[in-house]
Amino acid sequence: MGELIKFEQGEWGAIKANWPQLKDLALKGVGASSRRSYDAALDAWRDWYDAIPEPRPRFFSKANVHGFRASLQTRGLAPSTINVQLAAIRKLAAECADNNLIPPELAAGIARVKGVKRLGVRTGNWLTAEQCAKLIAAPDGATLTGKRDRALLAVLIGCGLRRAEACALTVEHIQQRDGRWAIVDIIGKGGRTRTVPMGAGVKALIDSWTSAAAIAGGCLFRPINRGGHVMGARIGNAHSIWLCVEKYAGQVGIPQIAPHDLRRTFAKLAHKGKAALEQIQLSLGHASITTTERYLGVRQDFADAPCDRLAIELPAA
């Protein structure tokens, strides 16, 4: 990164003049899933500040951040969305202080700007077992694209993977453990590694796809061109998976379904099927797993795994 342009400490002109460098610094160390949100949040903050009528405040300050938070609340944004935007601004302030663009005490004041409390409990979006079966059967199993998309939907619902995890899934991840198939040592959110048991129906749909696509190793889900041929080393990105879910959900009459709703569905149906809560947590790889294992002495059960309790009728491979 080049030398930063010097202004009077705290002056907005300094932040604006050094925006690309400061933004890059603020995004460093941020996970891939959060990076997009932080990137958009920082641009939203900059645009909001520039839109303040003259004479606008000359200095980047805690009061400005309070004003931005109020504007977000006025727009009716969800508390979680507002809090992500505030987190990005706090990180920006910390980088500004580290580079002597604002005083450390000013950055500390910005860091103390409180987030918005979430009132009540948000209702999740789940599918029934029948809806899951319809969704997985929606792609045309006679085509290469349909085989891939059936396998993808089956993995999202039947194993509870995040879309970024499904995007990064490889053939090598799928191995046998204790006489059953599992996704072994997948790295999830926060760099946490876990192993996820896999139902026989899901494995059959994966085998149907890999056999038809002649995939023996590397990334499992890959793009297919208009001519029906596999191309590229891996499926475009996590957004491609979002579009896939949206497409087939619309076809079977269950719109407004996102990939993460399928992950929630995995947990809900497994719990409804009497799977042990701690086993569901292990499959999902939540941050509290380590604490749960330490306090309860839980060990992953491959003989009776959460994916065995979903009661979904999968189409034949």
C-alpha positions as CSV (number, residue, x, y, z in Angstrom):
1,M,0.0,0.0,0.0
2,G,1.3,3.5,-0.8
3,E,1.9,6.3,1.6
4,L,-1.3,7.8,3.1
5,I,-2.1,11.4,2.3
6,K,-1.8,13.5,5.5
7,F,-4.5,15.9,6.7
8,E,-5.4,17.2,10.1
9,Q,-6.2,14.3,12.4
10,G,-9.9,13.3,12.3
11,E,-10.7,15.3,9.2
12,W,-13.1,13.6,6.8
13,G,-10.9,14.8,3.8
14,A,-8.1,12.5,5.1
15,I,-10.4,9.4,5.1
16,K,-11.9,10.3,1.7
17,A,-8.5,10.9,0.1
18,N,-7.2,7.5,1.4
19,W,-10.4,5.6,1.0
20,P,-9.2,2.7,-1.2
21,Q,-6.3,1.9,1.1
22,L,-8.3,2.3,4.3
23,K,-11.1,0.2,2.9
24,D,-8.7,-2.6,2.0
25,L,-7.2,-2.5,5.5
26,A,-10.6,-2.6,7.1
27,L,-11.6,-5.7,5.0
28,K,-8.4,-7.6,5.9
29,G,-9.0,-10.5,8.2
30,V,-12.8,-10.5,7.5
31,G,-14.3,-13.8,6.5
32,A,-15.5,-14.3,2.9
33,S,-19.1,-14.3,3.9
34,S,-18.8,-11.1,6.0
35,R,-16.5,-9.4,3.5
36,R,-19.3,-8.6,1.0
37,S,-21.4,-7.1,3.8
38,Y,-18.6,-5.0,5.2
39,D,-17.6,-3.8,1.7
40,A,-21.2,-2.6,1.0
41,A,-21.5,-1.2,4.5
42,L,-18.4,1.0,4.1
43,D,-19.5,2.3,0.8
44,A,-23.0,3.1,2.3
45,W,-21.3,5.0,5.1
46,R,-19.1,7.0,2.7
47,D,-22.1,7.8,0.5
48,W,-24.2,8.8,3.5
49,Y,-21.5,11.1,4.8
50,D,-21.0,12.8,1.4
51,A,-24.7,13.3,1.1
52,I,-24.9,15.4,4.3
53,P,-25.8,19.0,3.2
54,E,-23.1,21.6,3.5
55,P,-21.7,22.6,5.8
56,R,-21.2,19.0,6.7
57,P,-19.2,17.9,9.8
58,R,-15.5,18.3,9.0
59,F,-14.4,15.5,11.3
60,F,-15.1,11.7,11.5
61,S,-16.6,11.3,15.0
62,K,-18.8,9.3,17.3
63,A,-21.6,11.8,16.7
64,N,-21.5,11.1,12.9
65,V,-21.8,7.4,13.5
66,H,-24.8,7.9,15.8
67,G,-26.4,10.0,13.0
68,F,-25.7,7.1,10.5
69,R,-27.2,4.6,12.8
70,A,-30.3,6.8,13.2
71,S,-30.6,7.0,9.4
72,L,-30.5,3.2,9.1
73,Q,-33.2,2.8,11.8
74,T,-35.3,5.3,10.0
75,R,-35.1,3.2,6.8
76,G,-36.5,0.3,8.8
77,L,-33.5,-2.0,8.4
78,A,-33.3,-5.2,10.5
79,P,-31.2,-4.9,13.7
80,S,-28.7,-7.5,12.4
81,T,-28.2,-5.5,9.1
82,I,-27.6,-2.3,11.1
83,N,-25.2,-4.0,13.5
84,V,-23.1,-5.3,10.6
85,Q,-22.8,-1.8,9.2
86,L,-21.7,-0.4,12.5
87,A,-19.2,-3.2,12.9
88,A,-17.6,-2.3,9.6
89,I,-17.4,1.4,10.6
90,R,-15.8,0.5,13.9
91,K,-13.2,-1.5,12.0
92,L,-12.6,1.5,9.7
93,A,-12.1,3.8,12.7
94,A,-9.6,1.4,14.2
95,E,-7.6,1.4,10.9
96,C,-7.8,5.2,10.7
97,A,-6.4,5.4,14.3
98,D,-3.6,2.9,13.5
99,N,-2.5,5.0,10.6
100,N,-2.6,8.3,12.6
101,L,-5.6,9.7,10.6
102,I,-7.7,10.1,13.7
103,P,-6.8,10.2,17.4
104,P,-7.0,6.9,19.2
105,E,-9.5,8.3,21.7
106,L,-11.8,9.2,18.8
107,A,-11.6,5.7,17.5
108,A,-12.3,4.3,21.0
109,G,-15.4,6.6,21.1
110,I,-16.7,5.2,17.8
111,A,-16.1,1.7,19.0
112,R,-18.5,2.4,21.9
113,V,-21.4,3.2,19.6
114,K,-23.9,0.6,20.6
115,G,-25.7,-1.7,18.2
116,V,-29.4,-2.0,17.8
117,K,-31.1,-4.5,20.1
118,R,-33.2,-7.2,18.5
119,L,-36.6,-7.4,20.2
120,G,-38.4,-10.7,20.3
121,V,-37.5,-13.8,18.4
122,R,-37.4,-13.9,14.6
123,T,-39.4,-16.7,13.1
124,G,-37.4,-19.0,10.9
125,N,-38.3,-20.3,7.5
126,W,-38.5,-24.1,7.2
127,L,-39.7,-26.7,4.8
128,T,-41.7,-29.8,5.5
129,A,-40.3,-33.2,4.6
130,E,-42.8,-33.3,1.7
131,Q,-41.6,-29.9,0.4
132,C,-38.0,-31.0,0.7
133,A,-38.7,-34.1,-1.4
134,K,-40.5,-31.9,-4.1
135,L,-37.6,-29.4,-4.1
136,I,-34.9,-32.1,-4.6
137,A,-37.0,-33.8,-7.3
138,A,-37.6,-30.5,-9.2
139,P,-34.4,-30.6,-11.4
140,D,-34.7,-32.9,-14.4
141,G,-32.7,-36.0,-13.5
142,A,-32.4,-37.0,-17.1
143,T,-30.0,-34.0,-17.8
144,L,-26.5,-33.4,-16.5
145,T,-27.5,-30.1,-15.0
146,G,-30.5,-31.7,-13.3
147,K,-28.3,-34.5,-11.8
148,R,-25.9,-31.8,-10.4
149,D,-28.7,-29.7,-9.0
150,R,-30.4,-32.7,-7.4
151,A,-27.2,-33.6,-5.7
152,L,-26.6,-30.0,-4.6
153,L,-30.1,-29.6,-3.1
154,A,-29.8,-33.0,-1.4
155,V,-26.5,-31.9,0.2
156,L,-27.9,-28.6,1.4
157,I,-31.0,-30.2,2.9
158,G,-29.6,-33.6,3.9
159,C,-26.3,-32.5,5.4
160,G,-27.1,-28.9,6.5
161,L,-24.2,-27.3,4.8
162,R,-23.8,-23.6,4.3
163,R,-23.7,-22.6,0.6
164,A,-20.1,-21.5,0.9
165,E,-19.3,-25.0,2.2
166,A,-21.2,-26.7,-0.6
167,C,-19.3,-24.5,-3.1
168,A,-16.0,-25.6,-1.6
169,L,-17.0,-29.3,-1.3
170,T,-14.7,-31.8,-3.0
171,V,-14.9,-35.4,-3.9
172,E,-12.1,-36.1,-1.4
173,H,-14.2,-34.8,1.4
174,I,-16.6,-37.7,1.0
175,Q,-15.2,-40.7,2.8
176,Q,-16.4,-43.6,4.9
177,R,-16.4,-43.4,8.7
178,D,-17.6,-46.2,11.0
179,G,-19.2,-48.0,8.0
180,R,-21.1,-45.0,6.7
181,W,-20.5,-42.1,4.3
182,A,-19.7,-38.7,5.6
183,I,-18.3,-35.3,4.6
184,V,-15.0,-35.4,6.4
185,D,-13.0,-32.5,7.7
186,I,-14.9,-29.7,6.0
187,I,-13.8,-26.2,7.1
188,G,-16.8,-24.0,8.0
189,K,-17.4,-20.6,9.4
190,G,-14.7,-19.2,11.6
191,G,-12.2,-21.8,10.2
192,R,-13.8,-24.6,12.3
193,T,-13.4,-28.1,11.0
194,R,-16.1,-30.8,11.3
195,T,-17.3,-34.1,9.9
196,V,-20.9,-34.4,8.7
197,P,-22.6,-37.8,8.4
198,M,-24.4,-38.3,5.0
199,G,-27.5,-40.3,4.3
200,A,-27.5,-43.1,1.7
201,G,-30.0,-41.3,-0.5
202,V,-27.8,-38.2,-0.7
203,K,-24.7,-40.3,-1.5
204,A,-26.7,-42.0,-4.3
205,L,-27.6,-38.7,-5.9
206,I,-23.9,-37.5,-5.6
207,D,-22.8,-40.7,-7.3
208,S,-25.3,-40.3,-10.1
209,W,-23.9,-36.8,-10.8
210,T,-20.2,-37.6,-10.5
211,S,-20.6,-40.7,-12.7
212,A,-22.5,-38.8,-15.4
213,A,-20.0,-35.9,-15.3
214,A,-17.0,-38.1,-15.1
215,I,-15.7,-36.4,-12.0
216,A,-13.2,-38.5,-10.0
217,G,-11.6,-35.8,-7.8
218,G,-11.5,-32.1,-7.0
219,C,-14.5,-29.8,-6.5
220,L,-17.8,-31.7,-6.5
221,F,-20.2,-29.1,-8.0
222,R,-19.0,-27.6,-11.3
223,P,-20.5,-25.3,-14.0
224,I,-22.2,-26.7,-17.1
225,N,-22.2,-24.9,-20.4
226,R,-25.2,-24.5,-22.7
227,G,-24.0,-27.5,-24.7
228,G,-24.4,-29.7,-21.6
229,H,-20.7,-30.2,-20.9
230,V,-18.9,-29.7,-17.6
231,M,-16.6,-26.7,-17.6
232,G,-14.4,-25.0,-15.0
233,A,-12.9,-26.4,-11.9
234,R,-15.7,-25.4,-9.5
235,I,-19.2,-23.9,-9.5
236,G,-18.9,-20.1,-9.9
237,N,-19.5,-18.9,-6.3
238,A,-21.8,-19.1,-3.4
239,H,-24.3,-16.8,-5.2
240,S,-24.7,-19.4,-7.9
241,I,-26.0,-21.8,-5.2
242,W,-28.5,-19.1,-4.1
243,L,-29.8,-18.8,-7.7
244,C,-30.1,-22.5,-8.0
245,V,-32.2,-22.8,-4.8
246,E,-34.3,-19.8,-5.8
247,K,-35.0,-21.3,-9.3
248,Y,-36.3,-24.7,-8.1
249,A,-38.1,-23.3,-5.1
250,G,-40.1,-21.1,-7.4
251,Q,-40.9,-24.1,-9.7
252,V,-42.4,-26.1,-6.9
253,G,-44.3,-23.2,-5.4
254,I,-42.3,-22.4,-2.3
255,P,-40.8,-18.9,-3.1
256,Q,-38.8,-16.8,-0.6
257,I,-36.6,-19.8,0.3
258,A,-32.9,-19.1,0.7
259,P,-30.0,-21.7,1.0
260,H,-29.7,-21.0,4.7
261,D,-33.4,-22.0,5.1
262,L,-32.5,-25.4,3.9
263,R,-29.8,-25.6,6.6
264,R,-32.4,-24.6,9.2
265,T,-34.8,-27.2,7.7
266,F,-32.1,-29.9,8.2
267,A,-31.9,-29.0,11.9
268,K,-35.7,-28.8,12.4
269,L,-36.5,-32.1,10.7
270,A,-33.7,-33.9,12.4
271,H,-34.9,-32.7,15.8
272,K,-38.5,-33.6,14.9
273,G,-37.2,-37.1,14.1
274,K,-35.8,-37.3,17.6
275,A,-32.1,-36.8,16.7
276,A,-30.1,-35.8,19.7
277,L,-29.7,-32.0,19.9
278,E,-26.0,-32.2,20.5
279,Q,-25.6,-34.4,17.4
280,I,-27.4,-31.8,15.3
281,Q,-25.1,-29.2,16.7
282,L,-22.1,-31.3,15.7
283,S,-23.3,-31.7,12.2
284,L,-24.0,-28.0,11.8
285,G,-20.7,-27.0,13.3
286,H,-22.0,-24.2,15.5
287,A,-19.5,-22.2,17.6
288,S,-20.9,-23.7,20.9
289,I,-19.9,-27.3,19.9
290,T,-16.6,-27.2,21.8
291,T,-18.3,-26.1,25.0
292,T,-21.1,-28.7,24.5
293,E,-18.6,-31.5,24.1
294,R,-16.6,-30.3,27.1
295,Y,-19.5,-30.1,29.5
296,L,-21.5,-33.1,28.3
297,G,-18.7,-35.4,27.0
298,V,-20.5,-35.7,23.6
299,R,-19.0,-37.9,20.9
300,Q,-20.3,-37.9,17.3
301,D,-22.6,-40.8,16.7
302,F,-22.2,-42.2,13.1
303,A,-24.5,-45.1,13.7
304,D,-27.5,-42.9,14.4
305,A,-26.8,-39.5,12.7
306,P,-29.1,-36.5,12.3
307,C,-29.3,-37.1,8.5
308,D,-31.0,-40.5,9.3
309,R,-33.9,-38.7,11.0
310,L,-35.1,-36.4,8.2
311,A,-37.8,-38.7,6.8
312,I,-37.4,-37.3,3.2
313,E,-38.2,-39.5,0.2
314,L,-35.4,-38.8,-2.3
315,P,-35.9,-39.5,-6.0
316,A,-34.0,-42.5,-7.5
317,A,-30.6,-41.6,-8.8
